[in-house]
Amino acid sequence: MSVLEEINTYNRNDYQRDNFDAFLRKIGFKYDIPSIHVSGTNGKGSTCNYMNNIYIASGRKVGLFISPCYESMLDMIRVNNEFISISYVENIFKEYKKYFDKFDLSSFEIITFIAFKYFIDQKVDIAIIECGMGGEIDATNIFKPILSIITNITSEHTNFLGVSISEIALHKAGIIKNEVPLLIGEIEGDALDVLVNKAKETKSKIYKVDHYHSLNLTNEGYTFEYRPYNEVKIPSKSLSSVLDACLALEAINILQDTFPIDINVVKEGLYKPTLDSRFNIIEGKPIFVIDGAHNPDAIIKLRKDMELVFPGKAVHIVFASFKDKNITVMLPEIGLLGELLLTTFEHSRAREESDYFLYLEDYKFHGDHKALIKSLKDNYPDDVILVTGSLAFANLVKKEITNGEI
């Protein structure tokens, strides 16, 4: 068994931080790298990626911790876009295994600890840390950041974070620290009230993402203006990525005194490649769109992106999701685009045919996603095939396409 497989066996079916905190106290762990902490329902990964690329372009050594992984846990931990080495993970796991066992840590807690230890050992100038889930008792929430960012707040992980938007917002507000500035995206209503109250308690100055202007969709992606940047370009045709980029730009503005960057360098960094499976378009016959949207808010944004980029095009949607996702809202929403076909993939959390039983009258289920996609590819070369419903599924299919398996 490889070390990554062994880490994956550390499963704990509860949501708490007591074990992790006790472990950190036992080993006397301190994390003091200047870091940006990012929470929210959607857009966290892209916002983190944009900031990461901008700071790298400025010549700094940058740590990035994002989740979930693409192919393995190594993808989650990067320094200047280089993945952590398997040898480092093996050495740290061997050194601390007895404590991982003693304190019954989860796999995410273990990989979070390894990431933070790696950034310290690598002596990075700045790190960008994405929350795994929620915020308040997330394993990443063990340090005082230089900036907290909450991208947006919609319903997600209700079995852990609560049913109401206020309850979910309270969890995410847990990353707000005393006198640390807070940047928020498009957040309104009860969620905003929760964040404002928390910011008052902690004496944290609130910044809100500004509006972009002069938006233009080109063959390469979007161009727009965001003060004080003119003719900003991102290599993405997703409108939600524009907002993610604006959050990154605002973060750069807020931290200019501490981490100054020339305007042209900022624009250069922003145009670096985006994350995998976030509205990735693979040109060909047919055109593939790979997007890991896996909650109602993301699905709504994906539908709008598809309508903007491919107006009038016939679309076939290949959809697979995890069992805990709200498909009651997601399926009819994404089904507005065109033919919706349900499938599954090899993963312990993936929905099987029986998990879709309420929807089988409306949408056909296919047990072999590769055979389904090959059939669509052969029969509809002039159409668009959208693969979505789960980031894990989207990543898998993109890999299969790249490897020529589909």
C-alpha positions, 0 to 999 in steps of 0.5 A: 500500500502506498503512503497516499493509499494509507492516508486515505484509510484514515476515515472518521465519520464526524465533523469536529476539530478536537482531535486535530487540536489535541494533536497540534498541542502535543507536537507543539506545532506553530504555523506563522507563514503569511497566509491568505485564508479562503472560504465560501461555497463556490469559486474558492479554488479559482480565486486561490489559483489566480492569487497564486499565479499573480504572486508567483509572477511577482517573483515570490515563493508561493505555497498553495493548498487547495482541495479536492485533489485532481489525481492524487493528494500531491496535487493539493499542495504546491510551491510555485506550482510544483507539486509536493514530492511523494518522498516528503509525504512519506518522510513526514507520514513516517515521522508522525504516524504514531500521533496520527493513530493516537489522535485518530486524525482524518485523512484531510487533517493529515494532509493539511498538517503535511501542507502547512509543515511543507510550507514552513520547511520550504520557507515560502514568502506567502501561502494561499490556503483554501478551506476544505469545508465550512471554516470555523472547525475546518482543519485549515483554520489553525492560524491567523491570516493576513487576509480572510476571503469568503467568496459566496455563501449558498446551501451546501454540506447541510448535514455538517454545516446546518440547513439555513443560510445563517447557520452555514454563514456562521461556520464560514465566518469562523475564519474571520480573525481579530483585526484581520481584513475580510474580503467578501464576494457577492454575499447578501441577506442573512449571510451578509448580516452574519459576516458583518456581525462577526467582523464587528466582534473581531474589529475586522475591516470589511472589503467587498469586491467591486464591479467589473466594467467593459466586459468582452468575451473573445476566443481566448477568454474574457477581457474586462476592467477592474480598478485600477487595472485596464484590459485585464484578460483571463484564459476562461470563458466562464463568467463566474471566473471573472468574479473570481478574478476580481476577488483575486485582484481586490485581494492584491489591492488590499495587500499592496502595502505588504506585498507590492506588485506592479500592475503589469505583473498582476495582469501577466499573472492573471492570464496564466492557466486556470484550474482543471475542470473549471469550464475547460473547453476541449475543441474538436468534433464534438466540442467537450466542456468539462466542468466540476459544478456540484451544487445548485449555485454552481450548476446555475452559473454553468448553465448561464455560461453555456448559453453565453458561449454556445448559443443555439448549439445542441448540448448533451449533458453527461451527469454524475454526482456524489450521493450527498449532493442536491440533485433535486435542484441541479438536474432540472436546472442543467436539463434546460440546456439539452439532453440530460443523461445520467451515469456513474463512475468508480468512486465510493461516494458516486450515485448508482442507478438506484440513487436516481430512482426518482428521476429515471422517468425523466432522464435515462441512466447509463451504467458505463460512462465511457461507452455513453460518451463514446456513443455521443461522440460518434453520433453527434460530432457537430454538437457540444458534450458537457460533462458535469455533476462532480469535480471528481467525475469531471477530472476523471473524464478529462483524463480519459479524453486526454489519454485517448480512452474516450 
